[in-house]
Amino acid sequence: MAPSPQPARWLPFVVLGIGLVAISFGAILARFAQAEGVGSLAVATWRLGFAALIITPVALLQSRHELARLTRRQIGMALAAGFFLALHFATWISSLEYTSVASSTALVTTNPLWIGLVSFLVFRETPTRMMIGGIALSFAGSLFIFWSDSRNAAAGADPLLGNLLALAGSWCFSAYLIIGRRLRAGLGLPAYVWLAYGAAALLLFAASGAGGVALFTLSDTAWLVLLATALGPQLLGHTTYNWSLRYVSATLVAVVTLGEPVVSALLAFILFGEGFAPLQFVGFSLLLAGIYLAARGERG
């Protein structure tokens, strides 16, 4: 069979840009859903629930043989990945109730740092100097953000709680990525995405039911926003990143993802009037610089 034709050299960069904008709308759409009276857990549930439903036909058509041959270990890993993905969205989306979009998205994208630390502490991989410098810069940036938000009454209802929830979301996403890398090694992308999103959605539906969260008595506008959240940030955004990895380096994709808090902060300024306090801006800049160094310094 002849190899598939290569796209134009500029196309992966355009696709990455589209993915960046789509993902950056995640925090904005979550805020709109919360304004419509949708609880944070319900936002997370429907974001992953709609995404899992939409990807189901693709997974069953393209990966039904893979899914039929799943081992118990793979099923267990899929449940573990889904558990941490569910926790990631539950904590991060909840953080938007308490802190600014800029602080929340900056802190939740620190996962390269935590993966680097886990690689050192658990897998005994020696970090590069660039990785160590990135961790130090990001730690300093996080301290500036926490310090600024603790002194700024306009930062949110409870910015310290919101920032801690965003960090917890980053830790959970790091665990999801570490488990997902191992699971993804033996599965195609549609099967892996369907298993991870499906497991996370089922866990969130169970948690929402146990907590008495309203999932179905929502306004028409809320349903549209939730569907847009699944189609845009969840499916379009992440799919474009995964597609681009075939044509550009993983480092470039990692660096492009640093644009998420920048674009999200810009959108929040335009739509919600959220600006930067001086110390917050310093922390924001240090944090992004640190994540950039950590991404560049990651081995393999």
HELIX and SHEET records of a PDB file:
HELIX    1   1 LEU A   11  ALA A   35  1                                  25    
HELIX    2   2 SER A   40  ALA A   68  1                                  29    
HELIX    3   3 ARG A   72  SER A   95  1                                  24    
HELIX    4   4 VAL A  101  VAL A  108  1                                   8    
HELIX    5   5 ASN A  111  LEU A  121  1                                  11    
HELIX    6   6 ARG A  129  ARG A  151  1                                  23    
HELIX    7   7 ALA A  153  ALA A  155  5                                   3    
HELIX    8   8 PRO A  159  ARG A  184  1                                  26    
HELIX    9   9 LEU A  189  ALA A  210  1                                  22    
HELIX   10  10 ASP A  220  THR A  229  1                                  10    
HELIX   11  11 ALA A  230  GLY A  237  3                                   8    
HELIX   12  12 HIS A  238  SER A  244  1                                   7    
HELIX   13  13 ALA A  250  THR A  257  1                                   8    
HELIX   14  14 GLY A  259  PHE A  272  1                                  14    
HELIX   15  15 PRO A  278  GLY A  297  1                                  20    
END                                                                             
